[in-house]
Amino acid sequence: MNTPQPSLTKTELRKSLLKTRKSLSAQEWREKSEILCNHLQNSRQFTQAKTILAYFSFRQEPDLSPLFATPRKWGFPRCVGKELSWHIWQPGDALHSGAYGILEPLPDAPKIDCSEVDLILVPAVGCDVRGYRLGYGGGYYDRMLSLPEWESKITIATIFEFALLTQLPADSWDKPLHGVCTESGLKMIQQKS
């Protein structure tokens, strides 16, 4: 676990962590992603989930694609304005490149209702041991997870171990996630109610 320099802003931390992630060799990235997926797949949170929201790896985020063959209902986001729209996707379904160059389901793919969702695998640039996440700065997940209908959903950030920090700067609108999964394991965080 890394202790960031206390003076670093979110922007500086994001830049530093993205640079480190980009420096991973293709083999390292694949190996770390595969181990991370094994930890997720063997977790109670994953095995009990029927409907899981995930993401397609972008800019060397952990590659979750080995999980997608697991028989579950899978949902993936499309960026629509300032919101995320969740759609059903399964291997073999068409994809297209969205607003940020990230693969997305097609607009006419069936939507997933929030009430069906059991688990959300959240992309992140970094996370801290309290569950606070450093995203890309767009606020898509922060906005979504602050809505009442999403508050009870189990959220797990998927990052590589180097991006797990002791403490991130947190703003009043930041919502801590329930867990963080790295290639070193899945750590669930106690949430105060």
FENKABEL-V73919 format. One record per backbone hydrogen bond with DSSP energy under -1.0 kcal/mol. NH is the residue of the N-H (numbers start at 1). CO is the residue of the C=O. E is the energy in kcal/mol with one decimal. If there is no record, write none. Layout:
nh,co,e
NH,CO,E
NH,CO,E
This chain:
nh,co,e
2,164,-2.2
8,5,-2.1
13,9,-2.7
14,10,-2.9
15,11,-2.1
16,12,-2.2
17,13,-2.9
18,14,-2.6
19,15,-1.9
20,16,-2.1
21,17,-2.5
22,18,-2.5
23,19,-1.2
24,21,-1.3
29,25,-2.8
30,26,-2.3
31,27,-2.7
32,28,-3.0
33,29,-2.2
34,30,-2.5
35,31,-2.2
36,32,-2.4
37,33,-2.6
38,34,-2.0
39,35,-2.1
40,36,-2.2
41,37,-3.1
42,38,-1.7
43,40,-1.8
47,43,-2.6
48,44,-2.2
52,73,-2.6
53,119,-2.7
54,75,-2.8
67,64,-2.4
70,67,-2.2
72,70,-1.2
73,50,-2.8
75,52,-2.6
76,87,-2.5
78,85,-2.0
80,83,-2.8
83,80,-2.1
85,78,-2.9
87,76,-2.5
88,110,-3.3
89,74,-2.1
93,90,-2.7
96,104,-2.4
98,102,-3.1
101,98,-1.9
104,96,-2.9
109,106,-2.2
112,86,-2.3
116,113,-2.0
117,114,-1.3
118,51,-2.6
119,51,-1.4
120,154,-2.7
121,53,-3.1
122,156,-2.8
125,134,-3.2
126,134,-1.6
127,163,-2.3
128,132,-2.2
129,165,-1.4
131,128,-2.3
134,126,-3.3
143,139,-2.7
144,140,-2.1
145,141,-3.2
147,144,-1.6
150,147,-1.9
151,147,-1.1
153,150,-1.6
156,120,-2.7
157,179,-2.5
158,122,-1.9
159,181,-2.1
163,160,-2.3
164,161,-2.0
165,127,-3.4
166,2,-2.2
174,171,-1.4
177,131,-2.8
178,155,-1.2
179,155,-1.4
180,187,-2.3
181,157,-3.2
182,185,-2.5
185,182,-1.4
187,180,-2.8
189,178,-3.5
